[in-house]
């Protein structure tokens, strides 16, 4: 079966979807695309033209198109496998998938399913549903496998802990009583770290000394994290290496939070939090009492930065200085509470090249073209 995960309603997931297809979002241990690879072998994505060079589509004579915001399950796979050409699967009025040569679901025969279909409908679902997805991915990744043993210098509470090969853990506390803990390949948990599940670390991630982690939290591959973190998701290649609090947040790739950066995740009057929504072009009610920071790729902040409750930072913003910056910072902005200037592309490319080089990666033409396109797409939010 050739599976294509197609994007819908991309602007609802900006700034995270500016630089990737929705299928590349990390929720739980895995990205959405990685989850589907445990059910189907041949998977690609249908996304915006400016992302295709990095995320190409692969079509065959027979294609199963699945909404990229939908999260897989055994029950859903059974429904999908029974679809025939010319049929579309719906759940509660939402198109889940269809089987057709081309990307078109018009005039197809509708099949309704009554099974529970999980999906991400809003950007805050990434941290809100992270605990459920850690548990689902934990079962996928650890079934019929044996965990690597860890040093007896650690304190282990609970049974649902899985450690991949190459992980180094010393003098730390791992508490899996309230949720599973997954430690990826070649990771390092330094001395004094305290972890309460559900928790996941991707390959080559590092947890610094004395860290305090409350689940459900995910550190994507190659992340470096310290301080206090609660119910947050790091997509990958990002750092919060020092003290400071981060809660109920989503951090994209190639971000860096300076020492003692803190965010608020609860308003002083305990009222519902609103979050900037690009699709509506205004602040949208979340229905949440706890909601922190959403940060797009390549954004960074200086030491002692303070983020207000429900703050959205765009792509490649650079934030510094005293006081609280506003709770919507446009992409390619340079400044802080006292005001912003435009963060020009040549400087953006210079910094990104250095950051990639540190990870022994190439900031290639694909990456440059994506950021250039996003720069143009987001001009109207800046004073240029």
N, C-alpha and C positions, 0 to 999 in steps of 0.2 A: 504494500500500500504506500503510495506517495502522498505524504501529508504536507499541506501548506498552511501555516498559521498566519492569518490575515489580520491586519490592524483595523480597528474601528474606533471612532471617537477619539483620535489621538490628542486633540487639543485639551481634552479633559484630564490628560495625564502629563501635560507640560508642567515643569521643565524637564522631567525625567525622560519623556518621549521625544524631546527635541533631537537627542543624539543617539537614539536606538529604537528598534522596533519594540512594541509592548511585550513580545515574547522573550525579550532579553531582560525583563525585570526579574530581580531576585526576590523571592518570597518564600520563607522557610529556609531550607538548606540550598536548594537548587533554583536556577532560573526557570521560568515557565517552559521554555524550549527544552531545557535539560530534563524536566519532569516528563514531557511527552516522549523523549527518546527511550524511556523505560517501557513504553507501550508500542511505539512504531520506530522502525529503523531509519527510513528516509524522510527527513523533515527539513523544510526550508521556510522562508518567510516572504510574505507580500507586504511591502511597506512603501514609504515615500521614495520618489525617484532619487533624491539626493543621498539616500542611505543604501541604495541597491548595490553599489560597488563593494561595500563592506559586508552587506547582508544580502547576497543574491538569492533570487527565486529559482527553483528547479521544478519545471512542469513536465509531466508525462502524459500519456494518452488517457490515463485514469487518475484523477486527483481527488483527494479528500481535503476540503477546505474547512479549517476549524478557526473559530474566533479566538484570537490570541489572548484575550482576557480570561478565557475559560481554563479552569484548572482540572487536570485529568483525574480519573478514578477508574477502577475496574468496571463498575457498573456503567459508566459512560462509554468506555471502550466497547462493551458488549452492544450498546445501542448504535455506536458508530459503525461497527463491523457489519451490522445488519442493513445499513443504508445501501440503496442501489443507485445507479446513475440516474440523475434527474430528480432526486429526492433531497429535501432539506429538513434537518432536525431542529425543532424549536422546543423551548422550555419557558413557560409563562410569557409567551409572546416574544421572547428573545431568540434570535437565530444563533444556534450553537454551532452548526456545521452543515455543509451540503456537499454532495458528490456530483461533480460536473467537470467537463474538460477545461472550461474557462472560469474566470472569476465572475460568475453571474448566478444569482439565485432567483431571478425573476421567472415566473411561470413554471416553477418547480413544484412537485407534489409535496405538500407539507405533512410531516410526521411529528406529532406531539409526544413528548416524553413526560412522565410523571416523576422520574427519579430526581433526587437532589443534585443540582449542578452548581458547583461553587465557581465563582469568578470574582475578579477585582472590578468593581464598579466605580470606585473613587480612589484617588491617590493615597488617601489615608488608610485604605484597606490593606496596604502593604505592611504596615506595622500592626494594625488592628487584628488581622487574620494570620499574623506570622506564627503564633503558637500552634494553631491547628496545622499549618503547613509544615512546620518543623517536625511534628509528630508523624505526618503522612510521609514526608521524605525520609525520616529516620527508618521507618519500616521498609521503604523501598531499597535503601542503601545498605542496610545491615542484615537483611533476611538471609539466614543460613550461612552467616559469616561470623568469624571470631575476632573479637577486639584485641588489639595489642595491649599487653600488660603495661601498667605504669608504675613508677617508683613508689615504694612504701613510705616515702616522705610526705605523700599527699594524704589528705583526709577525703574519703569517698563515702557519700551518703546516697543510698538508693541504688537500683540495679541498671537502669536504662542509660548506660554510658558506653559509648563506642569510640574507640581511639584508633585512627588509621596509622599505618606504618610511617615511621620517621618523626612522629610527634614527640616533643620534649616537654615534660610537665614535672615541676619540682615544687615541693613545699606549698601546695595550693589546696583549696577546699572546693570540691565539686559536689554540689547537692542536686541530685536528680529526683528528689521526692515529688516535686510538683511538675516535672517535665523532663523530657529526655535531653541528654547532652551529647552532641556529636563533635568530635575533634578531628579535623581533616589532616591530610598528608603533610608532613614536613612543617607542621605548625609548632609554635613555641608558646607555652604559658609559663611566665616567669614567676619567681618566688613571691608568695604572699597574695596571689590573686584569689578572689572569692567569687565563685560562679554559682548562680541559682538558675536551674533550667526552667523552661525550655531554652536551649542555647545551641548555637552552631558556629563553628569556625571553618572557613574554607581553606583550601590548600595554601601553604606558606604564610598564613596569617600569624600575627604576633600579638599576644596580650601582655602588657607591660606589668612591672612589679607593683603589687598592692592594688591592682584593679578591683573594682567592685561592679559586678555585672548582674543585673536583675533581668530575668527572662520575661517575655519571649524576645530574645535578641539574636541577631545574625551578623557575623563579621564575614564578609565575602573574601574571596582569594586575595592574598597579598596586602590585607589591611593591617595597620598597626594601631592598637587602641589601648588607652589607659584611662585612669580616673574612674568616674561613676557613670554607668550607662544603664538605662532602663527602657525595655521594650522598643528597641531601635533596630534598623536594618541598614547596613553598609553594603552597597552593591559590590564593591571591589576596588582594590588599588587606592584606597583612601586612608587617611591617618587622622587620628585624634590621640596623639601619643602621650599626652600629659594630663594632669589633674584638671578637673572641671566636670560639669554635669551635662549629660545629653539624655533627653527622655522623649519617648513617643515621636520618633523622628525617622526620616529616610535620607540617607546621604548617598549621592551618586558616586561615580568613579572619578579618580584623580583629584579628590578634594583634600584640603588640609585645614584642620581646626587648630588654631594656635593655643599655646599654653594658657590654661585657666579660662578657656572659652566656656560659657554657660548659656543654657537656654531655659526659658520658662516653659513648662508644659501644662500649667494650671493657672487660670486667672484668679486674681485676688478676691473677686466676688463670686467665684465658682460658677459662672454662667457658661453657656454653650460657646464653643470656640468657632470662629469663622476663619476660612482660609481662602487666599486669593485663587480664583479659578479663571484660567485663560479662556476657556470656552465661553463663559458668561461675561468675562471682562469686568468682574466685580467680586467682592468677597462672598463666599458661599457658606451657608450653615453646614457644619459637619455632623451635628448631633452628638458631638463628643465633649466631655468635660476635660479630657486630657489630650492635648495635641501640641507638638513642639515645632520642629524645624524640618522643612523640605528643602534640600540643597541640590541643585543641578550639577552636572559634571564640570570639572576643572575650576570650581569655585573655591576660594580660600578666605580665611579670616585671620587677623593678627591676634597677639596676646591680649587676654582680658576682654575679648569681645563678648557682648551681652546681646542675646537674641530674645525678643519678646515672644509671648505665647502665639502660636500659629503663624510663624514667619515662613515665607516662601522666597528663596534665593534662586535666581536664574542660573544660566550657564556662564561659566567663566567670569564670575564677579569677584572682586577683590575688596574685602571689607576690613576696616581698621579704625582706630580712634576710640575715644571715650563716648559714653552714652549709648542708648539703644538706637540702632538704625531702624528705619521704617519696616513694617512687616510684609512689604513686597518690594524686593530689590530686583530691578530688571537685569537681564543678561548683559554681560560686558560693561558692568558699572564698576567704577573705582572710587572708593571713598567710604563714608560712614554717616553718623548722625548729623554731621555738619553739612552734608551734601555730597553729591556724586558727580564725577566726570566720566567721560566715555573711555573705556579700556580698549584701546585700539588693537587691531588684529596683529600688526607686527610684534608688539610686545606680548600679546597672548601666545603667539607661535613660539617666541623666544623662550618663554617660561615653560610651555608645554614640552618643548624639545628637551629641555634640561630634566624635567620630571620623568619623561619616558626613558631618557638615557640612564637615569639612576636605576631603573628597573630592567636595563639592558633590552629595551624595546625601541622601535623606530617610530617617531612621529611622522608618519608617511603622508603621501598625497591624499589618501582617503580621509585621514583624520583632519587634515587642513581644509579639505573641501567641505566636510560636514560642518566644521566650526564657521567657515565662511558663509555657508548657507544660513546657519542659525543666526549669525550676526545680522544678515540682511532681513531675516524674518522678524527679528525683535527690535528693529530700529525705532518703530513707533512708540515703544515703551520708554525710550531714552530721549533726552534733550539734545538732539543733534542738529 
